[in-house]
Amino acid sequence: MSAAINKTITLLILASSLLLGSCASYRVPRGWLPKRDQVAADPYGGWIYLRLGQASHEAIVQGEYIGTTDSAAYVLTDYGMVRVPYDRVLSIELRIHDVATGEMATWGGFGTVSTLTHGWWLVFTAPAWVGMWIGTSNAESAAGHFSYYRDADLADQSGNSSTRIWLQSKSEYARFPQGIPKGIRLDKLEPKHYLHRDE
Protein backbone atom coordinates (compact mmCIF):
# COMPACT_ATOMS: atom_id res chain seq x y z
CA MET A 1 0.00 0.00 0.00
CA SER A 2 1.46 3.35 -1.00
CA ALA A 3 2.39 6.05 1.49
CA ALA A 4 -0.17 8.40 -0.09
CA ILE A 5 -3.02 5.96 0.50
CA ASN A 6 -1.79 5.32 4.07
CA LYS A 7 -1.84 9.06 4.65
CA THR A 8 -5.37 9.27 3.24
CA ILE A 9 -6.59 6.51 5.56
CA THR A 10 -4.99 8.25 8.55
CA LEU A 11 -6.73 11.49 7.64
CA LEU A 12 -10.05 9.65 7.33
CA ILE A 13 -9.64 8.16 10.81
CA LEU A 14 -8.74 11.58 12.22
CA ALA A 15 -11.77 13.18 10.60
CA SER A 16 -14.06 10.43 11.90
CA SER A 17 -12.68 10.87 15.44
CA LEU A 18 -13.29 14.61 15.33
CA LEU A 19 -16.84 14.10 14.07
CA LEU A 20 -17.62 11.52 16.76
CA GLY A 21 -16.10 13.78 19.41
CA SER A 22 -18.34 16.66 18.39
CA CYS A 23 -21.40 14.38 18.66
CA ALA A 24 -20.49 13.22 22.19
CA SER A 25 -21.45 16.56 23.78
CA TYR A 26 -24.91 16.59 22.19
CA ARG A 27 -27.38 16.38 25.07
CA VAL A 28 -30.68 16.91 23.26
CA PRO A 29 -32.83 13.79 22.74
CA ARG A 30 -32.47 12.74 19.11
CA GLY A 31 -35.48 13.75 17.08
CA TRP A 32 -36.57 16.49 19.51
CA LEU A 33 -35.19 19.51 17.65
CA PRO A 34 -36.70 20.70 14.36
CA LYS A 35 -34.61 20.95 11.22
CA ARG A 36 -33.11 24.34 10.47
CA ASP A 37 -35.75 25.29 7.90
CA GLN A 38 -38.57 24.34 10.31
CA VAL A 39 -37.57 26.56 13.26
CA ALA A 40 -39.82 29.49 12.31
CA ALA A 41 -42.90 27.24 12.13
CA ASP A 42 -42.15 25.31 15.35
CA PRO A 43 -44.32 26.65 18.21
CA TYR A 44 -42.06 25.13 20.88
CA GLY A 45 -39.00 26.57 22.53
CA GLY A 46 -35.42 25.45 21.99
CA TRP A 47 -33.67 22.88 24.15
CA ILE A 48 -31.97 24.57 27.09
CA TYR A 49 -29.34 23.12 29.41
CA LEU A 50 -28.58 25.05 32.61
CA ARG A 51 -25.83 24.30 35.11
CA LEU A 52 -26.83 25.66 38.49
CA GLY A 53 -24.70 26.22 41.54
CA GLN A 54 -24.81 27.60 45.02
CA ALA A 55 -22.03 27.08 47.58
CA SER A 56 -20.58 23.60 46.86
CA HIS A 57 -23.74 22.13 45.36
CA GLU A 58 -24.29 21.93 41.60
CA ALA A 59 -27.29 20.69 39.63
CA ILE A 60 -28.39 20.39 36.00
CA VAL A 61 -31.76 21.38 34.59
CA GLN A 62 -32.55 20.71 30.94
CA GLY A 63 -35.62 20.67 28.76
CA GLU A 64 -37.71 23.03 26.65
CA TYR A 65 -37.08 26.74 27.13
CA ILE A 66 -40.52 28.06 28.11
CA GLY A 67 -39.81 31.71 28.94
CA THR A 68 -38.80 34.23 31.56
CA THR A 69 -40.26 36.46 34.25
CA ASP A 70 -38.64 39.27 36.24
CA SER A 71 -37.03 36.80 38.64
CA ALA A 72 -36.58 33.44 36.90
CA ALA A 73 -36.54 31.31 33.77
CA TYR A 74 -38.87 28.35 33.27
CA VAL A 75 -37.91 25.01 31.79
CA LEU A 76 -40.27 22.13 30.97
CA THR A 77 -38.30 19.00 31.88
CA ASP A 78 -39.16 15.31 31.75
CA TYR A 79 -40.22 15.69 35.40
CA GLY A 80 -42.38 18.77 34.97
CA MET A 81 -41.97 22.53 35.06
CA VAL A 82 -38.88 23.88 36.83
CA ARG A 83 -38.41 27.49 37.95
CA VAL A 84 -34.76 28.59 37.77
CA PRO A 85 -33.86 31.82 39.63
CA TYR A 86 -31.31 33.83 37.66
CA ASP A 87 -28.83 33.98 40.53
CA ARG A 88 -28.48 30.17 40.55
CA VAL A 89 -27.28 29.91 36.94
CA LEU A 90 -23.59 29.22 36.25
CA SER A 91 -23.79 28.41 32.55
CA ILE A 92 -26.33 27.84 29.80
CA GLU A 93 -26.41 26.05 26.48
CA LEU A 94 -29.29 26.56 24.09
CA ARG A 95 -29.93 24.65 20.87
CA ILE A 96 -32.66 25.72 18.48
CA HIS A 97 -32.38 23.27 15.58
CA ASP A 98 -30.86 19.96 14.63
CA VAL A 99 -27.53 19.78 12.89
CA ALA A 100 -26.96 17.87 9.68
CA THR A 101 -23.89 15.94 10.84
CA GLY A 102 -25.07 12.80 9.03
CA GLU A 103 -25.30 14.60 5.70
CA MET A 104 -21.92 16.26 6.34
CA ALA A 105 -20.31 12.88 7.10
CA THR A 106 -21.73 11.36 3.92
CA TRP A 107 -20.67 14.32 1.79
CA GLY A 108 -17.16 14.44 3.26
CA GLY A 109 -16.69 10.69 3.12
CA PHE A 110 -17.71 10.36 -0.52
CA GLY A 111 -15.71 13.42 -1.49
CA THR A 112 -12.56 12.15 0.18
CA VAL A 113 -12.91 8.65 -1.24
CA SER A 114 -13.44 10.15 -4.71
CA THR A 115 -9.87 11.48 -4.56
CA LEU A 116 -8.66 7.89 -5.04
CA THR A 117 -9.43 8.47 -8.73
CA HIS A 118 -7.05 11.45 -8.87
CA GLY A 119 -3.91 9.36 -9.18
CA TRP A 120 -0.85 10.91 -7.54
CA TRP A 121 -2.73 14.22 -7.25
CA LEU A 122 -4.44 12.46 -4.36
CA VAL A 123 -1.55 13.60 -2.17
CA PHE A 124 -2.91 17.15 -2.54
CA THR A 125 -6.64 16.65 -3.10
CA ALA A 126 -7.32 14.17 -0.26
CA PRO A 127 -5.99 16.48 2.52
CA ALA A 128 -7.90 19.37 0.95
CA TRP A 129 -11.13 17.35 1.03
CA VAL A 130 -10.52 16.25 4.64
CA GLY A 131 -9.84 19.85 5.65
CA MET A 132 -13.08 21.02 4.03
CA TRP A 133 -14.92 18.10 5.64
CA ILE A 134 -13.71 18.93 9.15
CA GLY A 135 -14.24 22.68 8.75
CA THR A 136 -17.75 22.33 7.34
CA SER A 137 -18.76 19.74 9.96
CA ASN A 138 -17.51 21.92 12.83
CA ALA A 139 -19.37 24.94 11.44
CA GLU A 140 -22.55 22.87 11.07
CA SER A 141 -22.32 21.43 14.62
CA ALA A 142 -22.07 24.98 16.03
CA ALA A 143 -25.05 26.28 14.04
CA GLY A 144 -28.10 27.07 16.15
CA HIS A 145 -26.13 26.68 19.37
CA PHE A 146 -25.68 29.47 21.94
CA SER A 147 -23.60 29.38 25.11
CA TYR A 148 -23.40 31.55 28.21
CA TYR A 149 -20.92 31.39 31.09
CA ARG A 150 -21.31 33.60 34.11
CA ASP A 151 -18.00 34.97 35.34
CA ALA A 152 -19.61 37.48 37.62
CA ASP A 153 -23.26 38.32 37.94
CA LEU A 154 -22.98 41.80 36.54
CA ALA A 155 -26.02 44.00 36.54
CA ASP A 156 -26.98 46.76 34.16
CA GLN A 157 -28.13 50.21 35.29
CA SER A 158 -31.65 48.88 35.83
CA GLY A 159 -30.41 46.13 38.15
CA ASN A 160 -30.97 43.32 35.64
CA SER A 161 -28.45 40.48 36.06
CA SER A 162 -26.30 39.37 33.13
CA THR A 163 -28.05 35.97 33.23
CA ARG A 164 -31.45 37.59 32.87
CA ILE A 165 -30.23 39.87 30.08
CA TRP A 166 -28.73 36.91 28.18
CA LEU A 167 -31.82 34.72 28.56
CA GLN A 168 -34.14 37.51 27.51
CA SER A 169 -31.92 38.23 24.49
CA LYS A 170 -32.66 34.64 23.41
CA SER A 171 -36.38 34.84 24.23
CA GLU A 172 -37.30 34.48 20.55
CA TYR A 173 -36.31 30.82 20.98
CA ALA A 174 -38.63 30.30 23.99
CA ARG A 175 -42.18 28.97 23.75
CA PHE A 176 -43.35 32.36 25.06
CA PRO A 177 -41.04 34.93 23.44
CA GLN A 178 -42.80 37.87 25.11
CA GLY A 179 -42.40 36.37 28.59
CA ILE A 180 -44.66 34.10 30.61
CA PRO A 181 -48.28 35.30 30.15
CA LYS A 182 -50.04 36.27 33.36
CA GLY A 183 -52.60 33.78 34.62
CA ILE A 184 -51.32 30.84 32.60
CA ARG A 185 -51.18 27.45 34.34
CA LEU A 186 -47.58 26.41 33.72
CA ASP A 187 -48.24 23.00 35.28
CA LYS A 188 -50.79 22.32 32.52
CA LEU A 189 -48.44 22.90 29.58
CA GLU A 190 -48.05 19.88 27.35
CA PRO A 191 -44.54 18.76 26.42
CA LYS A 192 -43.52 18.53 22.80
CA HIS A 193 -44.41 15.24 21.15
CA TYR A 194 -41.70 14.04 18.83
CA LEU A 195 -40.50 10.96 17.05
CA HIS A 196 -37.64 9.67 19.18
CA ARG A 197 -34.64 8.39 17.23
CA ASP A 198 -32.27 5.91 18.84
CA GLU A 199 -28.64 6.94 19.27
C-alpha positions in Angstrom: 0.0 0.0 0.0 1.5 3.4 -1.0 2.4 6.1 1.5 -0.2 8.4 -0.1 -3.0 6.0 0.5 -1.8 5.3 4.1 -1.8 9.1 4.7 -5.4 9.3 3.2 -6.6 6.5 5.6 -5.0 8.2 8.6 -6.7 11.5 7.6 -10.0 9.6 7.3 -9.6 8.2 10.8 -8.7 11.6 12.2 -11.8 13.2 10.6 -14.1 10.4 11.9 -12.7 10.9 15.4 -13.3 14.6 15.3 -16.8 14.1 14.1 -17.6 11.5 16.8 -16.1 13.8 19.4 -18.3 16.7 18.4 -21.4 14.4 18.7 -20.5 13.2 22.2 -21.5 16.6 23.8 -24.9 16.6 22.2 -27.4 16.4 25.1 -30.7 16.9 23.3 -32.8 13.8 22.7 -32.5 12.7 19.1 -35.5 13.7 17.1 -36.6 16.5 19.5 -35.2 19.5 17.7 -36.7 20.7 14.4 -34.6 21.0 11.2 -33.1 24.3 10.5 -35.7 25.3 7.9 -38.6 24.3 10.3 -37.6 26.6 13.3 -39.8 29.5 12.3 -42.9 27.2 12.1 -42.1 25.3 15.3 -44.3 26.6 18.2 -42.1 25.1 20.9 -39.0 26.6 22.5 -35.4 25.4 22.0 -33.7 22.9 24.2 -32.0 24.6 27.1 -29.3 23.1 29.4 -28.6 25.0 32.6 -25.8 24.3 35.1 -26.8 25.7 38.5 -24.7 26.2 41.5 -24.8 27.6 45.0 -22.0 27.1 47.6 -20.6 23.6 46.9 -23.7 22.1 45.4 -24.3 21.9 41.6 -27.3 20.7 39.6 -28.4 20.4 36.0 -31.8 21.4 34.6 -32.6 20.7 30.9 -35.6 20.7 28.8 -37.7 23.0 26.6 -37.1 26.7 27.1 -40.5 28.1 28.1 -39.8 31.7 28.9 -38.8 34.2 31.6 -40.3 36.5 34.2 -38.6 39.3 36.2 -37.0 36.8 38.6 -36.6 33.4 36.9 -36.5 31.3 33.8 -38.9 28.4 33.3 -37.9 25.0 31.8 -40.3 22.1 31.0 -38.3 19.0 31.9 -39.2 15.3 31.7 -40.2 15.7 35.4 -42.4 18.8 35.0 -42.0 22.5 35.1 -38.9 23.9 36.8 -38.4 27.5 38.0 -34.8 28.6 37.8 -33.9 31.8 39.6 -31.3 33.8 37.7 -28.8 34.0 40.5 -28.5 30.2 40.6 -27.3 29.9 36.9 -23.6 29.2 36.3 -23.8 28.4 32.6 -26.3 27.8 29.8 -26.4 26.0 26.5 -29.3 26.6 24.1 -29.9 24.6 20.9 -32.7 25.7 18.5 -32.4 23.3 15.6 -30.9 20.0 14.6 -27.5 19.8 12.9 -27.0 17.9 9.7 -23.9 15.9 10.8 -25.1 12.8 9.0 -25.3 14.6 5.7 -21.9 16.3 6.3 -20.3 12.9 7.1 -21.7 11.4 3.9 -20.7 14.3 1.8 -17.2 14.4 3.3 -16.7 10.7 3.1 -17.7 10.4 -0.5 -15.7 13.4 -1.5 -12.6 12.2 0.2 -12.9 8.6 -1.2 -13.4 10.1 -4.7 -9.9 11.5 -4.6 -8.7 7.9 -5.0 -9.4 8.5 -8.7 -7.1 11.4 -8.9 -3.9 9.4 -9.2 -0.9 10.9 -7.5 -2.7 14.2 -7.2 -4.4 12.5 -4.4 -1.6 13.6 -2.2 -2.9 17.1 -2.5 -6.6 16.7 -3.1 -7.3 14.2 -0.3 -6.0 16.5 2.5 -7.9 19.4 0.9 -11.1 17.3 1.0 -10.5 16.2 4.6 -9.8 19.8 5.7 -13.1 21.0 4.0 -14.9 18.1 5.6 -13.7 18.9 9.1 -14.2 22.7 8.8 -17.8 22.3 7.3 -18.8 19.7 10.0 -17.5 21.9 12.8 -19.4 24.9 11.4 -22.6 22.9 11.1 -22.3 21.4 14.6 -22.1 25.0 16.0 -25.0 26.3 14.0 -28.1 27.1 16.1 -26.1 26.7 19.4 -25.7 29.5 21.9 -23.6 29.4 25.1 -23.4 31.6 28.2 -20.9 31.4 31.1 -21.3 33.6 34.1 -18.0 35.0 35.3 -19.6 37.5 37.6 -23.3 38.3 37.9 -23.0 41.8 36.5 -26.0 44.0 36.5 -27.0 46.8 34.2 -28.1 50.2 35.3 -31.7 48.9 35.8 -30.4 46.1 38.1 -31.0 43.3 35.6 -28.5 40.5 36.1 -26.3 39.4 33.1 -28.1 36.0 33.2 -31.5 37.6 32.9 -30.2 39.9 30.1 -28.7 36.9 28.2 -31.8 34.7 28.6 -34.1 37.5 27.5 -31.9 38.2 24.5 -32.7 34.6 23.4 -36.4 34.8 24.2 -37.3 34.5 20.5 -36.3 30.8 21.0 -38.6 30.3 24.0 -42.2 29.0 23.8 -43.3 32.4 25.1 -41.0 34.9 23.4 -42.8 37.9 25.1 -42.4 36.4 28.6 -44.7 34.1 30.6 -48.3 35.3 30.1 -50.0 36.3 33.4 -52.6 33.8 34.6 -51.3 30.8 32.6 -51.2 27.5 34.3 -47.6 26.4 33.7 -48.2 23.0 35.3 -50.8 22.3 32.5 -48.4 22.9 29.6 -48.1 19.9 27.4 -44.5 18.8 26.4 -43.5 18.5 22.8 -44.4 15.2 21.2 -41.7 14.0 18.8 -40.5 11.0 17.1 -37.6 9.7 19.2 -34.6 8.4 17.2 -32.3 5.9 18.8 -28.6 6.9 19.3 
